């Protein structure tokens, strides 16, 4: 399922009488898709879903789903709680393209418990799941290993990644699993790193500009450059950079001065491969250095 692009987690408009204004919601949803939003999310945090009764939730979901179907946009519904059985029942009845399901909050289960929760929910769901990873709301931080384990669950198609910044785990994971930008302020940086899109409340406003920004990045290039950069710091800087420059024939030796030691061959060759994967296609003969230390 192609869910790339800007997805807007919709607000719920209220009329002067305090009731949900379905007509205003429909106009808003139509306008956002017409401005280029790839999809809409109903009943997320931005929708004040916790303050809507079941009838209001059904009405909101019906309006947003209908607009998405009419305009060919991706339709996601927010779901989930810190009760696995309740979450299973909720996703089992959804009619949407995907469900945005939060990591269990407040209870703070173990990471193994989080994985078990999503295994059960994915098995019960009739639609694919996007895991909403937002530790400053859930109180639960997920390790890289747990994110990878969640990504491997059949039916999990991505993550709304809202961890409060661009940390080392983000850099490592963005090239491995579909991380959709969920922190609006950091979304441009995540796009540059190769994120497949964003689920951004800010995109209610300036929607076309958000779409333009996302489309400006060459798909995958940021991911490849980020991965390449990581290989250059596998050993103390600037040892790997000098080793690669030497392998390219651009400097006479890879030597550094103590207390630094020259980078080992595996680090150098890993970096050279990552550089090639990032599309460095200049007409240059890379003179890889053999185990003896001699250029070949």
Buried (B, 14 or more C-beta within 10 A) or exposed (E): EEBBBBBBBBBBBBEEEEEBBBEBBBEBBBEBBEBBBBBBBBBBBBBBBEEBEEEBBEBBBEBBBEBBEEBEBBBBBBBBBBEBEEBBEBBEEBEBBBBBBBBBBEEBBEBEBBBEBBBBBBEBBEBBBBBBBBBEBBBBBBEBEBBBBBBEBEBBBBBBBBBEEBEEBBBBBBBEBBBBBBBBEBBBBBBBBBBBBBBBBBBBEEBBEBBEBBBEBEEBBBBBBBBBEBBBBBBEEBBBBBBBBBBBEEBEEBEBEEEBEBBBBEBBBBBBEBBEBBEBEEEEEEEBBEEEEEEE
